[in-house]
Amino acid sequence: MALELGPSRYHHRLDAFMEREGYVSKERLYHRVVRCWCGSYSLSSTGESSGEFRHYQHCEHCGCLILKDVLAEEDIGELYGPRYYREHQIAIGLPDFTKRYETDADDRIPVWIEILKRFCKKGKVLEIGSSHGRFLKELSDLGYDVVGLDLDTDICNWSREKTRCDIRCATVDKIKDEKFDVVFAGDVLEHLYDPKEFVQQVMDVLRPGGTALFQTIIFDDWRQCPIEALRPLFHTILYARRSLRLLEGALSSFYDVIPGVFGCTVAVFVNKGS
């Protein structure tokens, strides 16, 4: 189930936020979110009048934090186009993707590999949001058969040439005829408008008994959500632990949560098909 959006309107404060993030200065249309992805209309204010919490509302049913305003569909592609890796990431203090090819190999990737090994010692792995491709390269060197997906054509071309791995500019619903033992999506769930549909698309490409690993921020109470996770427009949904069961579907079964990197948690789902 997707977020339900109200009428579109201009929001000049968010336009200013976009400009500070490195995006072109212009007026954009935004929608007020009126229903949570879980189906509940019980969205209440966090009570914060300043700071980043002011951009979010709390779902009383599932416990998630939901953005109050999101970009209209005609503008959403702008968020994750070429500017996302080449300007936005730098604007928020992260190295560009070519430098992260090296730095990620020293911090997050070793943790991800150890997590993945718990569920799959060998086999075929899909990474959604593969960016520079270094995680796939390390898995390939360990003997895994790997495929990566990303939305930026230039990033895909760069990472494919750098890693010699199978990296495609596509979304997961475009490869539903292929099957994998593990699907990994790091820092993806928080960007979605319809997380349940995404989880079901992942299950469609998992073999029965296969494992999906979703790294994201997960909290017991929204007041515990780290301030740095509150990214207006970008981090659409921030997840309460109790909401994870609501992501289950015909094939998906919630299994566990385990520590990830930099304060994130990895939610583990299993394809329960036979």
N, C-alpha and C positions, 0 to 999 in steps of 0.2 A: 504494500500500500504506500502511495506517495503522499508527501505533504500536500495539503489543500491550500491554495493560494487565493487571496482576495483580489479586488480590483488593482490595477497598476496605477502607480503614482510616482512623481519625482521626489527625490529625497536628497537634498543638497548636502547634508552632512556626510552621507555615504559617498557622494560624488567626490567630496574633499578627501575622504579616506582613500578612494581609488587613486586619486592623483598622487597622494603621498606614497602609495605602494608602487609607483612607477608607471601607472596606466595613463593614457591620454586624458586630458581635461575635457569633459563634455557632460551634458545632462543625460542621465540614464533613467530608465523606468525600473521601478522596484515593486514587488508584490509583498503585502503583509501576509504572513503565514497564519492561517486561521484554524487549521487542524493538523495535529501531529501525524507522523507516518504510522503510528500504532492505531489510528482511527479515532482518537479522543479529541474532543473540542475543549477539554479542560486545560487550557493554557493560561498560566498566571504569571504575573510579573515577578521577577526575582527580588523586587523591592529596591534595586540599586538604581540611583539616579545619575551616577557618574561611574567612570571606569568601564572596562569592557563588558561587565555583566549587564550593563544597561541595554546592550544590543540583543540580549537573549531573553527567552521566556521559558518557564518550567512546565513540563507536562505532568500533571498530577497523577495520571494513570500509569505511565511507564517510567517516570522519573528522569527522562532525558532533558537536556537543555536544547532548545530549538531557537534558531535565529528568528527575530521578529520580522525582518525584511530580507528578501532574496531578490536577486536580479531576475528580470523578465527573461523568458526563454530566448528571445532574439539576441540577448546580450551575454548569456551564460558562457558561450564559447570563448568570449574574450578573456575570461578569467584564466582559462587553462590553455590558451594558445601560446605562441612563441615567447610572449612577455613573461609567462609564469616562471620558466627556468632561467631566462636570461636577464630579467630585470627585477621581477617581484622577489625571487629568492634572495637576490643580492641586497635589495632594499630592506629586507627584514633581518639582515646580518648573517646570512648563510653564504658559503662559498658557491661559485657557479658549478654547474654539473661536471665540468671537466676536472675541477679540483676535488669535487666530492667523489669522483672515481677513485681517487687515492685515499682520502680521509675516511670514507665509509668502510673501506677494507680494514681499517684499524679499530673501529668502534662497533658500529651496529651489525655489520655483516657476520663477524664471528659468532655473535649472540644468535642471530637468525639461523645460522647453519646448525648450531647445537640444538635449537628448538626443532628444526625440521627433521634432524636425525632421530629424534624421539619417536617420530611417527613414520618415517620412511628411510630405510638404509640405502635403498637404491630404487631407481624408477624414473618416471617422467614427471617433471615439475613445470608448472606454469606460474610466472610472476606477472601480476596485473599492476601496471604503473612501474615499469622496469627502469625508466629514466636512463642513466648512464650504462646500465647493464652489468655492473661489477658483481652483483650478487649472483647473477646467472653464470658469469665467467668462473667464479669460485666453485659453484656447484658443478659446472661442466668439468672442471679440473678434477673434481672428486668422483667423476664417473656418472653423474646424473644426466639424463636426457632433458634438455631445457628448451623452453619457449618463453619469450617475453612479449608483452603488449604495452604500448604507450600511445598517446594521442597526438604527439608532436612529430611530424614527419622528419624534420631535420634532426631531432634528438635520436629518433630510431635509426636514421641513416648513420649518424655518428657512432652510436653504441654498437650497431651491427658491424661496422668496419673495425672498431676498436677491439671488440670481444670475439668476433667470428662466430657469434651465437645467432640462433634463429629468433630475431626480434622484429615484430611486425607493428605497423601503425593500424591498429584495429581495436575494437571493443570485444569483450568476452562473448557476447551473443553472436558474433560473426564466425566463431570457431566451434560451434556447438556439436559438430560431427567428430571432433577429436576428444580423446579421453586422457585424463591425467591421474597420477597417484596423489599428488599434492598440488593445491593452488595456494599461492601466497599473495596477499595484498597488504602492503605496509603503508599506513597513513592514507587510506582510500575511503573507508567507510564514513569518515566525518565530512567528506565533501559531497555526499550524495543527497538527492531529494527523495529517492525511493530505495532505501537499503534492503528491504525485503525482496524486491524484484532482483536486485543485484545478487543477493545470496542464492536465490533460486537459479539464476543464470550460471553461477559458479557450480552449483550442484549438477547442472546439466552437463558440465564438462569433466566432472569427477567420476572415476570408476566407483562402483559399489564398494563401500568400505573406505574410500579415499577420504583425505583430510583437507579441510580448508582452514587456513591460518590468516586471521585478520588482525593486524596490529592497529590499535587505536587507543584513545584515552577512554578508560572505563572507571567509574567511581560508584561508591555506595550512596552518596548524597551529593547533590549538585553543588553544595557549598565547598566540597572537597576538590572541585575541578580546578586544575592549575590555571592561573591567570594567563600563562603563555599559550594555552590551548584555545583561548577565546579569540578567534580570528574572524571578525565580521566579514560576511559574504563568502569567505572561503570554508570555514568550518561550520557547516550547516546544522549538523546534529552531533551532540556530544552525549555519550551513552552511559546510562545507569546500568549497573550489573543486572538488575531485575528485568531490564528490557530485552536482554539477549534471548530469552526463551521465546519472545514474540517474533524473532527472526526465523524461527523454525517453520518448515513447510512440509510438503509431501515427501521430500527426499532429505531435507536437512534436519539434523539433530544436534542441538547444542551439547558440547562435551565438557569443556573446562575453560578456565582462564588462567594464564600463566604470565609471569613477569616478562616484559619486553625490554626495550631500551629507552632511556631518557624519560622515565616516568610513564611510559605507555604500557599497555597490557595486550597480550595476544589472546584473542577469543578463538577457541578451537571448535569447529563444527565438523561433523562426519556425515558423509553420504550414506544413508541407511538403506539404500536400494539393494536388491538382491539379484 
